[in-house]
Amino acid sequence: MQDLDAAFSALADPTRRAILARLALGEATVMELAAPFALTQPAISRHLKVLEGAGLILRRAEGTKRPCRLAPDGITAIDQWLGVLRQSLAKNYDRLDRVLAAMTSKKRKDDP
Amino acid sequence: MSKLTLRTEGDTHIIVTRRFAAPPEAVYRAHTDPQLIRKWLLGPDGWTMPVCINEARPGGKIRYEWTDGKGGGFFLTGEYIELVPFSRIVHVERMHLPDPTPDNYVETTFRRDGRGTLMMMRMTLPDAVTRAAMLKTGMERGMEDSYARLEAMM
């Protein structure tokens, strides 16, 4: 598994998250990725380098272009880490509602 | 009943609120009694908490161990800093996956709200990076997942 710290700091930047969101739709070239942002291609390339170093994207050579895509392993590792957090909150509290309902109905029964 | 809300504050805080249809005494107890905690603090379906240590006093230890029953598992450790019965809990916690995640400093308050309780949980992460990662890729999407699941149940 790649370095989770690197992955998290890569994700701390909004542009890089937007790039990942775009790549979730499919492979894209630097030019395609630069289009929605007010950034130069070299600036986008720097972000891609960070994402690649963090194991979040993969790049392949295709002539002079180097299309990017999400690295499934990197995304899965982060997903697993955060899956716990992600699901715990809302899910836990729905469960807590039922625990509280049982506590209060029991109390009512116990009351004289 | 209003559902969970989640927002950020400053660079390092995450604020979660949730309303419960039970008085603060009950909600507080459900947060500090191990027998009750292990009934709800479980995360995804199918997980259980075979180990639940919760020493609800200042300096008291927290240790939760979860398992999915299929060999998967992880644990959380923490310490209590301050407790005001029925209204406020301050503790610090970290996940072990197995490497520990950065400390999350959590203040939880329970306020009477009509016949129920308004809970507010204020988390403080060590830096913006940790929080951003937690929020953007984790919680927001997680909320959507959970709401989708909830809707599917109704």
HADDOCK unambig.tbl for C-alpha pairs under 7 A between the chains (distance, minus, plus):
assign (segid A and resid 8 and name CA) (segid B and resid 129 and name CA) 6.85 0.50 0.50
assign (segid A and resid 8 and name CA) (segid B and resid 130 and name CA) 6.75 0.50 0.50
assign (segid A and resid 8 and name CA) (segid B and resid 133 and name CA) 5.38 0.50 0.50
assign (segid A and resid 9 and name CA) (segid B and resid 129 and name CA) 5.69 0.50 0.50
assign (segid A and resid 11 and name CA) (segid B and resid 133 and name CA) 5.63 0.50 0.50
assign (segid A and resid 12 and name CA) (segid B and resid 129 and name CA) 4.99 0.50 0.50
assign (segid A and resid 12 and name CA) (segid B and resid 132 and name CA) 5.18 0.50 0.50
assign (segid A and resid 12 and name CA) (segid B and resid 133 and name CA) 5.62 0.50 0.50
assign (segid A and resid 82 and name CA) (segid B and resid 134 and name CA) 6.93 0.50 0.50
assign (segid A and resid 82 and name CA) (segid B and resid 138 and name CA) 5.21 0.50 0.50
assign (segid A and resid 83 and name CA) (segid B and resid 138 and name CA) 6.79 0.50 0.50
assign (segid A and resid 84 and name CA) (segid B and resid 43 and name CA) 6.21 0.50 0.50
assign (segid A and resid 85 and name CA) (segid B and resid 138 and name CA) 6.84 0.50 0.50
assign (segid A and resid 85 and name CA) (segid B and resid 139 and name CA) 6.65 0.50 0.50
assign (segid A and resid 86 and name CA) (segid B and resid 138 and name CA) 5.26 0.50 0.50
assign (segid A and resid 86 and name CA) (segid B and resid 139 and name CA) 4.62 0.50 0.50
assign (segid A and resid 86 and name CA) (segid B and resid 142 and name CA) 4.04 0.50 0.50
assign (segid A and resid 86 and name CA) (segid B and resid 143 and name CA) 6.64 0.50 0.50
assign (segid A and resid 87 and name CA) (segid B and resid 43 and name CA) 5.55 0.50 0.50
assign (segid A and resid 87 and name CA) (segid B and resid 44 and name CA) 5.61 0.50 0.50
assign (segid A and resid 87 and name CA) (segid B and resid 142 and name CA) 5.51 0.50 0.50
assign (segid A and resid 87 and name CA) (segid B and resid 146 and name CA) 6.43 0.50 0.50
assign (segid A and resid 88 and name CA) (segid B and resid 42 and name CA) 6.66 0.50 0.50
assign (segid A and resid 88 and name CA) (segid B and resid 43 and name CA) 3.65 0.50 0.50
assign (segid A and resid 88 and name CA) (segid B and resid 44 and name CA) 6.16 0.50 0.50
assign (segid A and resid 90 and name CA) (segid B and resid 4 and name CA) 6.67 0.50 0.50
assign (segid A and resid 90 and name CA) (segid B and resid 143 and name CA) 6.60 0.50 0.50
assign (segid A and resid 90 and name CA) (segid B and resid 146 and name CA) 6.11 0.50 0.50
assign (segid A and resid 91 and name CA) (segid B and resid 43 and name CA) 6.25 0.50 0.50
assign (segid A and resid 91 and name CA) (segid B and resid 44 and name CA) 6.91 0.50 0.50
assign (segid A and resid 91 and name CA) (segid B and resid 146 and name CA) 6.48 0.50 0.50
assign (segid A and resid 92 and name CA) (segid B and resid 40 and name CA) 5.41 0.50 0.50
assign (segid A and resid 92 and name CA) (segid B and resid 41 and name CA) 5.36 0.50 0.50
assign (segid A and resid 92 and name CA) (segid B and resid 42 and name CA) 6.28 0.50 0.50
assign (segid A and resid 92 and name CA) (segid B and resid 43 and name CA) 5.86 0.50 0.50
assign (segid A and resid 95 and name CA) (segid B and resid 40 and name CA) 5.14 0.50 0.50
assign (segid A and resid 96 and name CA) (segid B and resid 40 and name CA) 5.28 0.50 0.50
assign (segid A and resid 97 and name CA) (segid B and resid 20 and name CA) 6.61 0.50 0.50
assign (segid A and resid 100 and name CA) (segid B and resid 22 and name CA) 6.30 0.50 0.50
assign (segid A and resid 100 and name CA) (segid B and resid 26 and name CA) 6.64 0.50 0.50
assign (segid A and resid 100 and name CA) (segid B and resid 27 and name CA) 6.97 0.50 0.50
